[in-house]
Amino acid sequence: MKVVFVCLGNICRSPSAEAVFRDMAPEVETDSAGTAGWHVGKPPYGPTQDAAHARGYDLSNLRARQFTARDFERFDLIIGMDADNIADIEQLRPSGNQTEVRLFTEYASGSGMREVPDPYYTRDFDGALDLIEGCARGLKVALTEA
């Protein structure tokens, strides 16, 4: 199984989701990407790395990249962090492609959140990680049951 996590810039939410899920399910091949290309080649945002490191997650080796149409062929599951990400992902879907695209919060039980808020703007890095961890646990269960 190959899963890619996608957010806007690939410097906060999606690299955090990649690192958290990689830690929880090392048997699954993971990656992350952004729908925008502003930060391509850059490491995750400093405060994001700090919050993740405080919980034992290492994001230091990750570098931002932009999501492309080729990702529909490379991955079995594409996970977006919010509705805008999902819309941007779907705009790149090749004709006839059936790769599953899901909103990450669909896997969170009882969170009540419809999207993973972007901590770059909200400044709530710990809150974003709390939600990402919950979503990752749910995703692991869903993949195990599949």
N, C-alpha and C positions, 0 to 999 in steps of 0.2 A: 504494500500500500504506500502511495506517495501523496502527501498533503502539502498544499501551499497556503499560507496565511497572507491575506492582502489587506492593506490599509491605504491611506492617502500617500504618505511620504516614505514609508518603510523605515522610519527612525524611532517609532514609539510602540504602537500597538502590535503590528505584525511581527517585528523581531522578538518582542516579549512573548507573544503567543508561540512562536517557533521554539524559543528556548524553553518555555514552560512545558510545552507538549513533548518536546524531545526528551526532557528529563523524565516525564511521566510515562512515555511510550517509546523507549529507544529503538524498538523494533520497527517503527514506522519511519520512513524517509520523509524529512520535513524540509521546508524552505519558506522564505517569505519574500514579499515584493510590495511595491507601491504602485498605485494607479498613476501617480504623477512622477516625473523624472527629476524633480528639483534636487534631490539628495543622492543621486546615483553615485556609488563608490564611497560614500561616507559611512562612518560607524553610527550606531544608534545614538540618539540624543543623550547627552551626559546625565541629566536627572533621571532618565529612564534606566540607564545602565546602573546608576547608584541605587535606585529602588529595587531593581532586579537582583543586584549583587547582595543587598541586605537580606534577601530571601534565599540566597544560594544559587542564583541563576547567573550564568556567564554569557553576556552578549558581546563581549569584546572582539570576538573573531568574526562577527557578522558585518556585512556591508550592504548598503541599500542598493536595490536594483529595481527596474521598472517592470511591471507585469506586461507580458506580451501575448499575442495570440498563440504562440508556440506552447505556452504553459497549459493550454487546454489538452495538448497531446502528451505533455510530460507528466501530468499529475492525474490521479484518480479522483481527487476531491479538492475543490477550491473553496476556501473559507474567507468570506469578507467580514470586515469589522462593523460596517454600517451600510445603510441602504444606498447611499451614494456610491460606495465602493462596489456594491453588487451591480448597480446600473452601469458603472464604468467597465466592469469586468464583462458584463453581457454584451456591451457594444463591440467587444473584440472577439466574441465567440465566432469561430469559423462555421460556415454553413454546414448543417448536418451533424455538427459535433454534439455529443450527448454527455459530456463530462458534468458531473454533479457540482453545482454551485450552491453554497448554503451560507446563511448568516450565522456567525459564531455563537451568538446568544441563543440560538435555537437549541443548543446543547446544555444551557445552564438551567438547572432545576430551581424554581422558586426565586430567581433573581428579580423578576419583574422588569428587567431592563430589555429594551428592544434592540439596543445597539451598544457597542463598546465605546464609551465617550473617549475622545482624543485628549490624552493628558497634556499634549503640547499646548493645547488651548485652555483646558480646565485646570491644569497644574495639579491634578489629583492623581499622582503616579501610583500611590498605594491602592487607591480605589480601583483604578484600571487593572492593576495586578490581581486584586481580589476577584474581580469579575472574570479576568482571563483564566485564573486558576480554576474557578468553578466551571467555566465553559470547557476547559481542557479535560477536566475530570469527566464531564458528560460526554465529550467526544470520544474519550478512551472507552467508556462503557458502550457507546453506540457502535464503535468499530469492533469491539470484542464480540458483541451480540450479532453482528452482521455475518 
